[in-house]
Amino acid sequence: MRRSAVLSAPVLAALMVPVAALGVGTSDWIDGFRTDVERCWNPPEGSAVVIVTFGMNRDGTVIGDSLRSIPREMAETDSFTAARRAILRCGRDGYDLPPDQYEAWREIEMTFDPLVGGEQ
């Protein structure tokens, strides 16, 4: 499957479908989702880039046991723990995502890059 991403930010969100296929306004909710997670992200000193995949429920909540790191070896790092915590903390009441586009956001891949923000 092709992925679509919002670029040039410390946290990138990739969907498993092309953004162009989703219609007008798609980039707004993707950017809002990414910004919500980014606000809760507090990368540890010396943090590495980590990619996290996870599933979403129709109500916009994260399926807690679905969070995985790519590669798997990153699952035991502080970088993954910080990213996981940000996703779950900010999404505890559910993210504001369009219900009619659930198929687009039911599986998410996010890249957390501490160097993009220029803080490390």
Secondary structure, DSSP 8 states (H G I E B T S, - for coil): ---EE--SSSEEEEESS-GGGG-TTHHHHHHHHHHHHHHH----TT---EEEEEEB-TTS-B-GGG-EEESGGGGGSHHHHHHHHHHHHHTTT-----GGGHHHHSEEEEEE-TTTTT--
